[in-house]
Amino acid sequence: MDDNAYDILAQRGFVAQVTDDQALREAFQAGPVTFYVGFDSTATSLHAGSLVPIMAMMHLQRAGHRPIGLVGGGTTMVGDPSGKTEMRQMLSEEKIRGYGDRIHAQLGRYLDFDGPAIPVNNADWLLALNYVPFLRDIGVHFSVNRMLAAEAYKQRLERGLSFIEFNYQLLQAYDYLTLYRKYGCTLQMGGDDQWGNILAGVDLIRRVEGTAVHALTFPLLTTASGAKMGKTASGAVWLDGDLLSPYEFYQYWINCDDRDVERFLKLFTLLPLDEIARLAVLQGAEIRSAKQVLAFEATRISHGKQAAEEAQAASKAAFGSGGDIDAMPTTTVAAAQIEQGIPLTTVLANVGLTKSRGEARRAIQQGGAYVNDVRVTEVQYVLSADDLIEGGVTLRVGKKRYHRLVMD
């Protein structure tokens, strides 16, 4: 007998809180469950932190349940105060709509929108609301005292909570009610900081429809070193290959902390748990092979098998194991420039390996800058034609960041 979908999520570490684990397990057992996760339209792309809900949705879809991928074209115009110390920047309706379209296209790489999965945008019903009737029909069911006791609002009260943000919980709860009425949606999932907002929807449906529905939240992940999931020193780990190349995406995973490998294999791959258990016991130098599996599988899911194979080959080449370096991030420079000579500090900053020439100087002084895998110790080092190998130069800062300079 196949594992229950709830148990799949729990065993892989996706469950932080749930309204009633036994009732949800029985619902999954009884038949296909329609569920949703919302993604606010605040950028052109989701990032690696968004893979937690996406992977959970993939597991449930594979188990025969129906996902709804909601983009918050309406709620983004208000701004979710959860987990935020300041009010979000207000974006134009046109920009929010464009971001939502991009996010839906991105979700379509993971979910079967040509099959059972459903893409929706809450702007379709929220922007058409008449405010006074909405307050009479929906607002009447909300206790201000209870809302103010919620952690998301308590944190913001000290700094100031705008009235527009105070409406967010009502709108998210109304989303759940709308999806329940239109699609029979009986489960909302989201990050653990959304627990109060999701429970508000559960309570609204109980009050208005007299029906018990479910809520499940995911743990808010940090890496073993304490960094926020999906963030690096150089910025977000975007899922869009134009914002972050598949090679750089691959490098993010292969360079994870040893302590994170087992947890990340469970959350960010579709590998069976017994295979993950085999990889999890590897120690010392052998753990590198487990990280290679993690990086390959995570990249394959987000960018496809070919991109994952190219990124893997480029990574092996960069670390001296041979292979194809074509997938490494590259910048083209004119042959005349390299013949004249370019200060290494300028190059490192221009290609994004450092944030500035000052940071590049510090990297060189601290022994962390390499040209063709040879450490450079001279701050005044100038790249020239002598550095060319097969028409290019491989640059590295630290152990993790590579870039290829090629001649025009």
N, C-alpha and C positions, 0 to 999 in steps of 0.2 A: 504494500500500500504506500502511495506517495506521501512524503512528509506534508504536514499541514503548512499552509503558507505562513501562518503566524510563527510557527516553529522555525521555519527557514530564516525569517527576519531575526528572531530572537537569538538563534544559534550563531548568526553571523555578526551580531553586535549592533543591529539597527534600532533596537527598542530602548528608549529611555523611560517613557511613561505611556501608559495605556489606560483607557477608562475601565475596561473589564477584559482581562486577557482571555478568560474562559469563554465569555460571550463572543468575542471576536474570533477565537479559534473555531467555535461552533458555526459562526457565520461563514467563515472560509470553507468549512467542511460541507455546509449545506448547499453551496452552489456559487456561481460567479458573483463576486462582490465588485460593485462599482465604487472606485475610490478616487480621491483627487489630492494633488499637491499644487500650491500656488507659487508662482515666481513673479516678483514685481519687476516691472520693465524699467530698470534704472540704468542699464548699460546695453551696449550692442551685443554682449556675450555673457554667458554664465562662466563661472570659474570652477576650479577643482573642488572647492567646498560644496558646490551645488551637486557634485556627483553622489553625495550621500543620499539625498532624496531620489535622484535619478536612478541609481542602482537599485534602491528599494522598489521603485516602480517597475524596473525591468524584471526583478525576481517575481513580483506579483503577476505581471503580465505573462511570464513564462509558466506560471502555475495556473493560468487560465482565467485570471481576473481582469477587469476592465479599467484601465487608467484614464483619468481626465487630466490633461496638462493645461492648467489655467495660467494665463499671463494676466497680470494685474493692471490692465490699461486704465481702470477706474481707480483702484486703490493706490496706485502709484501717484496719482494726482493729489492724494491726501498725504501719504507718507506714513510708514509704519514706525511708531516710536519704540518698538521693542528692541532692546539691546543698543539703542542709540543715545548718546549723551546730548546731542543737539538735533534740531529739526533738520530733516532732509532738504536738500536743494529742490526748489520747485522747477519742474521741467514742463515744457510746452506739451499740449495735447498731441500735436503732430509728431514731436520727437518720441513721446511715450509710445504712440501707435507704431512708429517705425522700429523702436527697440523690441516691442512685443512681437512683431512679425519675425524679426531676426531670432528671437529666443524660441518661438514656435518651430522655425526651420531647424534650429539646433536640437531641440527636443525630438524632432522627427528622425534624428540619427539613432536614437535610443528606443523610441516607442513606435509602435506600428500604427501610425495615423491613417494608413490605407486599410487597416483592419479594424480591430476592436477599439483602439485608443481614440480619444476624442480631444481635439484642440479647442479651447474656448478662451474668450477674452472677457473679463468681467466689465469692461467698458460697455459692452453690448446691453447690459441691463442697468448698471449703476449710473451711467451718464443720463439715462432717460428717467431717472427717479424724480418724482415731485417731492420736494423736501418735507412739506407739512404732512401730506398723507403718509410718507415714510416714517416720520416721527410718531404719528398716531398708530400706525400698524405694527411697527417694529420697535421703535424707541421705548414704547410703553413697557416692554418686557425686560428692560435693562435697569439694574440698580446702580446708581452712581456710587454709592458706598462700596459696593462690591468691585466695581471697576477701579476705584482709587486704591483698593487693597491689593490689586494685581501688581506683581513685581515690576512689569514693564512700565507702568504708570508711576509707581512709587519712586523709582530711580530718576524719572524725569521731573517730578514735582519740585525737586530741590533746585533744578536749573531753569525750570519753566516749561510748561506743557501747553502748546497752543490748542485752541478749541478745535481747529481742523483735525489735528492729530487725535484728539479725544474721540472723534467720530470713527476712527479706523476700525475699532473692534466691532462696532455695529455693522459696518460694511462687510467685513470678513465673515461675520456670522450670517449676514444676508446672502453672501455667496454660497455658503453651505446649504442654506434653505432653498435657494434657487436651483442648485444642482441636484438636491434631493427631489424637488418637485419635477424637474425636467428629465433627469436621467436615472432617478432611483439611487443616487449616490448615498452610501451609508457609512463611509469612512473618509475622514480627512487626516492627512499626515503632514508633518512639518517639523522644523527644528524645535528643540526643547524650549527656546525662548518664545515660541508661539503657543505654548500650552494654554495660557489664559484665553487667547483669542479663539483657539479651536474649541475649547470648552464652552465658550459663549455661543458658538454655533450649535453645539450639541444641545445646550439648554434651550436655545431658541426653537429648534425643531421639536423638542419635547413639548414646549409650551404651545406652539402654534399647530403642530400636526399630531401631537400625542404619540410620537414614535421615538423609540430609543435608537440612536445611532452611535457611531464609535469615533474615538480620537486616539491617535498614536503619534508620539513624537520621537525624533532621533536625537541621540546625544550630540551636543555641540563639541565638535572635535578640535583638539589641539594636538600638535605633534609631541613626541616625547621630550623635545627640547623646550616646549611651552609655546611654540609659534602657532598662530592661527592657521587652521587648515586652508590650503589654497592660496596662501600668501608666502612670498619670499622677500628677501631684502631688496630685490630689484623690482618687485611689483607682483600683481596678481598672476596666478597660473591659469590663464584663459583657456577655454575649450575651443575657441576659434583659432584655427590654424594660421590665419592671417595676422592675428595678434600675438600668437606664441607658436612657433614652429613645432611640428611633431617631434623633432629632435630635442628641442628644449623641454617639451612636455615629458618625453621619455627620460631625460636627465633629471627632472624633478623627482620622479619615482625611484630611479636607480640610486639616487643619492640620499634617500631617506635614512633616518636613524635606524640602526639595527633593531632597536626596541620596538619600532613601529611595523616591522615587516609582516608579522603574522596578522596583526589587526588590519593592516591595509589590504593584505591578500583576501581576507574575509569580506571586507567592505567594497573594494574597488575592482574585484575580478569576479568572474562567474565560475571559477574553478571549484570542483567538488571539495567538500570539507576534508575528506581523507587525503587528497592530494596536498591541500594546504597544511595539514598536520605533518605530512612527510617533509615539506619544505621548512616548516617552522622549527624543526629540531636541528637544522644545520647551524654550525657554529664556525667561528674564526673566518678563514678565507673562503670557506664554502658558502657562507651566507651571501656572497656576491651572486651566486647562481640563483638564489631565491629572489634577490632584488631584480635580476635580469628577467625572471619570469613575471614578477609584479609589473615592471616597467613595460614589458612587451604586451602583456594582457591589458593593462590600463590604456596604453596607446592604441592598441587594436580596437578596443571598444569605442574610443572617442574619435579615432582618425582612420580606421580601416587597417586591414592586414598588410597591404603594401606599404603604407606609411610607417607602420610599426617595424616591418622588416628593414626598411631603409634607415630608420632611426637607430635600430639595433646595430646595423652594420657600421653606421657612422660613429656610434659610441665605441664600438670595438676598435675602430681605426684610431680614434682620438686617444684611446688608452693603450695603443701600441699592440693591438691584437690582430691587426690587418683588417681588411674589409673596405667597403666603399665609403668615401667621405662626402659624397654629393649631398647627403641630407643635412649636413652640418650647416647652421646659419652662416650665410655668406654676405659679404659686401664687395661690390666691384669698384676698383679704383683705376684711374687712367695710368697707363704705363709711364707717361711722362712724370706723373707725381712720384711714383716709386723710384724713378731714376734720379729725380731731384733729391729725394729723401724726405721722409715724414717722421716727425718726432713720435716715439712710441706712446707717450702720454696722450698726444692728440688722437692717435688711432684708437687707443683703448676707450677713450671717452666717446668718440664719434660712433663707434660700432655698438656701444651700449654695454661693454664689459665692465665699465666703471661709470659712475654717475657724473664724474667731472675729471678734469685733468689733475686736480689736486688729489682726488682719490686714487687716480692712476699712479701718481708719484708715490703715494704712501704704499700702494701695492708693490711697486718695484723695490722701495726701500725695505719692505718687510719680507722680501724674497718670494712674493706670490705671483709674479708676472713671468710668462714664458713665451718665447718665440720658437715655433717648431719644436716644442717640448724641451727647450733649453732655457734654464732660468736666466733672466736678465737682471743684473744688479746695478746697472748704470742708469740713473734717472734721466740723463741726457741722451739715452740711446735713440738712434735714428734708423728707422727701417729703410733698407735700400735694396737694389737689385740683387745684392749678395745673399739676401734672405730668401729669395724665391726658390721654391722646390716644386717642380712640376707646375710652374705657372701660378703659384699661390704661396701664402704664408698662413700657418696655423697659429692662432693666438690663444693664450689661455690665461685666466686669472683665477688663482686658487685651484682647488681640485675639481671643481664642478662646471666652470663656465668656459666654453670654447667658442671660437668664431673663426671663420675662414675668410681671409682676404684674397681675392682673385683679381688678376689683371685684365683690363679691358682689351 
